[in-house]
Amino acid sequence: MPLASLVARFRSHPIATTLELGSVVVCLVLFVTTFALLLSGAPATEATGAQTGTSGTAWLAVVGVGAAFVLFWTALVPLYERLVY
């Protein structure tokens, strides 16, 4: 997509374009973060006797951000569209 068409789209629909570009950024960040965490090892559990710490917190953050992202697009956006349009 050329930059000129992206700017034109932003001018005609600024909120929708911002949400869509923000969604792409969130997806990319979640993908890179998940990949990096997988390279550092699976999340430790207390059942295996391993220490939980920063890695466990990072996994929890990835799951929380992913859940919030899904909730936003599957519940809040359709509700907003139903109420506004």
Secondary structure, DSSP 8 states (H G I E B T S, - for coil): --HHHHHHHHHH-HHHHHHHHHHHHHHHHHHHHHHHHHHH-S---GGGT---SHHHHHHHHHHHHHHHHHHIIIIIHHHHHHHH-
